[in-house]
């Protein structure tokens, strides 16, 4: 399989980065787009990188936040065939507490209704195609993470801590092992590795790719986090976006060659 970073915070000399993520993946003859960034820029970046969005077979939304979903409408405009898979818990209801206010940080309003013929809500362990599975969180108590991050979902006119029922891992089965994509890993990258390992007990986890939401964490937290990731025995970690440059530097110190920086144009092959 081959994966190319289309959108990340870090750009190139000719392609500007944005706070968001989009990764194009080729696997066993199938073409997959994970997320669509914070704007329609993903399509321009894709063209610059030689990726034809109209050829994509499957679209995947990692979770229901704007910096991964705002490009979806442009995707539908360009690609007239691919279904876009979101988690069954995905709704237009994600907010972040900013001082005394709740700021909407969710997917484009009305997109679930306006593109209902293109959007599929995945429930449980959802097999998209041979070797391609969407895995939800299976760990209890993740609402504590939401509370700590000041992230909420609006349910029946009330704001409750986000338990990230709208977040999912995109998992590929390769000859070397399982490759996991989880764009922000709000539930914890180490938690996600364990969830996937438990879901496929006869497989080994080879790699995890995505943001780790560490940009706002202390040095001691990041170092302890790195230890937990190392203890999983994973062989490759590619991270960027919401990990943050400072935290990435700490991860590099702790994990060495295991970890690499995501950036636009990076190609990963397994």
C-alpha positions as CSV (number, residue, x, y, z in Angstrom):
1,X,0.0,0.0,0.0
2,X,1.0,3.6,-0.6
3,X,-0.2,6.7,1.3
4,X,0.4,10.3,0.3
5,X,-0.1,13.3,2.6
6,X,-2.3,15.8,0.7
7,X,-3.0,18.2,3.6
8,X,-1.1,18.8,6.8
9,X,0.1,21.8,8.8
10,X,3.5,21.6,7.2
11,X,3.6,22.5,3.5
12,X,6.2,22.6,0.7
13,X,7.8,25.4,-1.2
14,X,4.8,25.4,-3.6
15,X,2.0,24.0,-1.5
16,X,0.8,25.9,1.6
17,X,-0.2,23.9,4.7
18,X,-3.3,24.4,6.7
19,X,-4.6,23.2,10.1
20,X,-6.1,20.0,8.9
21,X,-5.4,16.6,7.4
22,X,-6.0,14.7,4.2
23,X,-4.3,11.5,3.1
24,X,-4.7,9.7,-0.2
25,X,-4.2,5.9,0.0
26,X,-3.8,3.3,-2.7
27,X,-4.4,-0.3,-1.5
28,X,-5.0,-3.5,-3.6
29,X,-6.2,-1.5,-6.6
30,X,-8.5,0.7,-4.5
31,X,-8.1,4.4,-4.1
32,X,-9.1,6.0,-0.7
33,X,-9.3,9.5,0.6
34,X,-9.1,10.0,4.3
35,X,-10.5,13.3,5.3
36,X,-10.7,16.4,3.2
37,X,-8.9,19.1,5.2
38,X,-10.2,22.4,6.6
39,X,-11.1,23.8,3.2
40,X,-11.3,22.9,-0.5
41,X,-7.5,23.3,-0.7
42,X,-7.1,19.5,-0.6
43,X,-8.2,19.3,-4.2
44,X,-5.7,21.9,-5.4
45,X,-2.9,20.1,-3.4
46,X,-4.0,16.8,-4.8
47,X,-3.7,18.1,-8.4
48,X,-0.2,19.5,-7.6
49,X,0.8,16.0,-6.3
50,X,-0.6,14.1,-9.3
51,X,-3.6,12.7,-7.4
52,X,-6.9,12.6,-9.3
53,X,-9.7,13.1,-6.8
54,X,-12.4,12.0,-9.4
55,X,-10.8,8.5,-9.4
56,X,-11.2,8.0,-5.6
57,X,-13.3,4.8,-4.8
58,X,-14.0,5.5,-1.1
59,X,-14.0,8.6,1.1
60,X,-13.5,8.3,4.8
61,X,-14.2,10.9,7.6
62,X,-12.0,10.2,10.6
63,X,-14.1,12.3,13.0
64,X,-16.7,15.0,12.9
65,X,-14.5,18.1,13.2
66,X,-14.3,21.0,10.6
67,X,-10.5,20.7,10.0
68,X,-11.1,17.2,8.5
69,X,-14.6,17.7,7.0
70,X,-14.9,21.2,5.5
71,X,-13.5,20.0,2.1
72,X,-16.2,17.3,1.8
73,X,-18.5,19.4,-0.3
74,X,-15.8,20.1,-2.8
75,X,-15.0,16.4,-2.9
76,X,-18.6,15.6,-3.8
77,X,-18.4,18.3,-6.6
78,X,-15.4,16.7,-8.1
79,X,-16.1,13.0,-7.5
80,X,-19.5,11.7,-8.5
81,X,-19.2,8.1,-7.5
82,X,-17.5,7.5,-4.2
83,X,-19.4,6.9,-1.0
84,X,-18.1,8.8,2.0
85,X,-18.1,6.8,5.2
86,X,-18.6,8.5,8.6
87,X,-19.1,6.9,12.0
88,X,-22.7,6.2,13.1
89,X,-22.1,8.6,16.0
90,X,-21.3,11.5,13.6
91,X,-23.6,14.5,13.8
92,X,-23.5,18.2,13.4
93,X,-23.1,18.7,17.1
94,X,-19.4,19.1,18.1
95,X,-18.4,22.2,20.1
96,X,-15.3,23.5,22.0
97,X,-15.6,25.6,25.1
98,X,-13.8,28.9,24.6
99,X,-13.8,30.9,27.8
100,X,-17.6,31.1,28.6
101,X,-18.8,30.2,25.1
102,X,-19.3,27.0,23.1
103,X,-17.8,27.4,19.6
104,X,-19.1,25.1,16.8
105,X,-16.2,23.0,15.5
106,X,-18.2,20.4,13.6
107,X,-18.8,19.2,10.1
108,X,-20.5,21.6,7.5
109,X,-24.1,22.3,8.5
110,X,-26.8,20.2,6.7
111,X,-24.2,18.1,4.9
112,X,-25.5,14.8,6.2
113,X,-29.0,15.6,4.8
114,X,-27.8,17.3,1.6
115,X,-25.6,14.4,0.6
116,X,-27.5,11.6,2.2
117,X,-27.2,9.6,-1.0
118,X,-23.4,9.8,-0.8
119,X,-22.8,9.4,2.9
120,X,-22.8,6.0,4.7
121,X,-22.9,5.8,8.5
122,X,-20.7,3.0,9.6
123,X,-21.6,1.0,12.8
124,X,-19.4,-1.4,14.7
125,X,-16.4,-2.9,12.9
126,X,-17.3,-2.0,9.4
127,X,-15.6,-3.8,6.5
128,X,-15.5,-1.5,3.4
129,X,-13.6,-3.9,1.2
130,X,-11.2,-6.9,1.6
131,X,-8.6,-5.8,4.0
132,X,-10.1,-2.4,4.8
133,X,-12.0,-2.0,8.1
134,X,-13.3,0.9,10.1
135,X,-12.9,0.4,13.8
136,X,-14.7,2.5,16.4
137,X,-13.6,3.3,19.9
138,X,-14.3,0.5,22.3
139,X,-12.8,2.0,25.4
140,X,-15.0,3.3,28.2
141,X,-14.6,6.7,29.9
142,X,-13.4,8.7,26.9
143,X,-15.8,11.4,27.9
144,X,-13.2,12.3,30.5
145,X,-10.8,13.1,27.6
146,X,-13.5,15.3,26.1
147,X,-14.0,17.1,29.4
148,X,-10.2,17.7,29.8
149,X,-10.0,19.0,26.2
150,X,-13.1,21.3,26.7
151,X,-14.8,19.4,23.8
152,X,-18.5,18.8,23.9
153,X,-21.4,17.4,21.9
154,X,-24.8,18.9,22.0
155,X,-27.5,16.3,22.8
156,X,-31.1,17.3,23.5
157,X,-30.1,20.9,23.8
158,X,-27.5,20.1,26.5
159,X,-23.8,20.1,26.2
160,X,-22.1,16.9,27.4
161,X,-18.4,16.0,27.3
162,X,-17.4,14.4,24.0
163,X,-16.8,10.6,24.2
164,X,-15.6,10.6,20.6
165,X,-18.3,8.2,19.3
166,X,-17.8,10.0,16.0
167,X,-14.1,9.0,15.7
168,X,-13.0,5.9,13.9
169,X,-9.8,4.2,12.8
170,X,-9.2,3.2,9.2
171,X,-7.3,-0.1,9.3
172,X,-5.5,-1.9,6.4
173,X,-4.3,-5.5,6.5
174,X,-0.9,-5.8,4.9
175,X,1.6,-8.6,4.6
176,X,3.8,-6.9,7.3
177,X,0.9,-6.2,9.7
178,X,-1.9,-3.8,10.3
179,X,-1.6,-0.2,9.3
180,X,-3.8,2.2,11.3
181,X,-4.9,5.7,10.3
182,X,-6.5,7.9,12.9
183,X,-6.3,11.6,12.1
184,X,-6.5,13.1,15.6
185,X,-6.4,10.1,17.9
186,X,-8.5,12.0,20.5
187,X,-9.0,8.8,22.4
188,X,-5.2,8.3,22.7
189,X,-2.9,6.8,20.2
190,X,-1.8,4.1,22.7
191,X,-5.5,3.3,23.4
192,X,-6.2,3.1,19.6
193,X,-3.3,0.7,19.1
194,X,-4.7,-1.5,21.8
195,X,-8.3,-1.3,20.5
196,X,-7.1,-2.4,17.0
197,X,-4.9,-5.1,18.4
198,X,-7.8,-6.5,20.4
199,X,-10.1,-6.3,17.4
200,X,-7.6,-8.4,15.3
201,X,-6.0,-10.7,17.9
202,X,-4.3,-12.9,15.3
203,X,-2.6,-9.9,13.6
204,X,0.3,-7.6,14.7
205,X,0.0,-3.8,14.5
206,X,2.7,-2.5,12.2
207,X,2.1,1.3,12.0
208,X,0.0,4.2,13.2
209,X,-0.5,7.3,11.1
210,X,-2.2,10.5,12.1
211,X,-2.3,13.4,14.5
212,X,-2.0,12.7,18.3
213,X,-3.6,15.9,19.7
214,X,-0.5,16.7,21.8
215,X,0.0,20.4,20.8
216,X,-1.5,21.5,24.1
217,X,0.2,19.0,26.4
218,X,3.1,19.4,28.8
219,X,6.5,17.9,28.3
220,X,6.1,15.4,31.1
221,X,2.7,14.2,29.6
222,X,4.3,13.8,26.1
223,X,7.2,11.8,27.5
224,X,4.9,9.5,29.4
225,X,2.7,9.1,26.3
226,X,5.8,8.2,24.2
227,X,6.6,5.4,26.8
228,X,3.1,4.0,26.4
229,X,3.4,4.0,22.6
230,X,6.8,2.3,22.8
231,X,5.4,-0.4,25.1
232,X,2.8,-1.4,22.5
233,X,5.7,-2.7,20.3
234,X,4.6,-0.7,17.2
235,X,7.3,-0.4,14.5
236,X,6.3,2.8,12.7
237,X,4.7,6.0,13.8
238,X,4.0,8.9,11.4
239,X,2.5,11.9,13.1
240,X,1.8,15.6,12.5
241,X,-1.2,18.0,12.4
242,X,-2.5,18.3,16.0
243,X,0.6,16.7,17.5
244,X,2.4,20.0,17.2
245,X,6.1,20.7,16.4
246,X,7.2,20.9,20.1
247,X,5.6,17.7,21.0
248,X,6.9,16.0,17.9
249,X,10.4,17.0,18.9
250,X,9.9,15.3,22.3
251,X,8.5,12.2,20.6
252,X,11.5,12.1,18.3
253,X,13.8,12.2,21.4
254,X,11.9,9.4,23.1
255,X,11.0,7.1,20.1
256,X,13.9,7.8,17.7
257,X,13.6,6.2,14.3
258,X,10.2,4.7,15.1
259,X,8.6,8.2,14.6
260,X,8.5,10.4,11.5
261,X,7.0,13.8,10.7
262,X,3.9,14.1,8.5
263,X,4.0,16.9,5.9
264,X,2.4,17.6,2.6
265,X,3.8,15.4,-0.2
266,X,5.2,12.7,2.2
267,X,4.8,9.2,0.7
268,X,4.6,6.2,3.0
269,X,4.7,2.6,1.6
270,X,4.1,-0.6,3.4
